[in-house]
Amino acid sequence: MKILLTGTSGFLGRHLLPLLEQQGHKLYHLVRKPPQHQNETLWDFHSPIPLELPPCDAVIHLGAKVSFDSAHRTEIFSANTLSTLHICEYCRRSGSYLIFPSSIQVHGRATSIGPDTPLCPDSSYGMSKYIAEEAVRAGMEHAAILRIGGIYGVGGPAHLGLNKAITKACYTGMPPVLRGGASARRNYICVSDAAQWLVHLVNTNTTSTDRRIETLYLAGPEILTIEAWLQAIVDVLLPDNKLARDGAEEAPDCVVQGTEPPFTLTPFRTYLESLVLPDQIPVH
């Protein structure tokens, strides 16, 4: 199967790529830096997809620019919305199935998020993803829109505080600090589960005769308070330490009503127990 990808150097992309390679798919990459390999094609995200690319069976558009401030930022729309318009045009021309990771930010500041939650983006990032979703619905016949709350893992993007806490615990032995929001609930998904879910979508939908646009909510298998997330890091990775606290203000819930997953998802402590510290001593 031929698959065109963007954003493979990002957090989710780095975990997705080896899974697709293991299955023997022929992969083509759109990259923003000068190509280093034969299967890479330079693309600036602002222009149409280069015509020399062959038709692909599926496109996974991971490339995006993330920002959660309220300022209007033109570059956010260029990276997230304009790029998706060009991707949709390529998919129509090639008859490709599209996987488009969006964000729960299209729902604004809702505390419980699911298919019936109103769409009210209140940031440039949320609006850019909302408009991109509308472009997919208007221009595509066969696609999956993925609304994702948060993806965790070692080395994950720092805008998710949990990722910073995991990474620091692994590489510096520094215990996490609870900066308020102790009782606020979250149900983030493990990066390996998110990657596996995308592989499942490719394998089950690319050759399907049921051509449709579906919206999926990717969330983890457990709803934990922020305190419980961080305490698990201490318990599993740093058992000789204690969770630090600084008494900041509380935060609201942000719980995603996840779509039924196609496989058993990974609990947070199971993920932590699978990690290997830099000195190669397994964590148990």
Protein Blocks (a to p, Z undefined) as FASTA:
>chain_A
ZZddehklmmklmmmmmmmmmnopacddddfbdcfbfkbccdehlaccdfkbccdfbdcd
fbccddfbfbdcfklmmmmmmmmmmmmmmmmmnopacdddddfklnojafbdcfklccdd
fbfklmmmmmmmmmmmmmpcbdcddddfbdcdehiafklmklmmmmmmmmnopacddeej
klpccddddfklmmmmmmmmmmmmmmpcbdcddddddddfbdcdfklmmmmmmmmmmmmb
ccddehiacdddddddddddfbdcddfklmmmmpccfkopacZZ
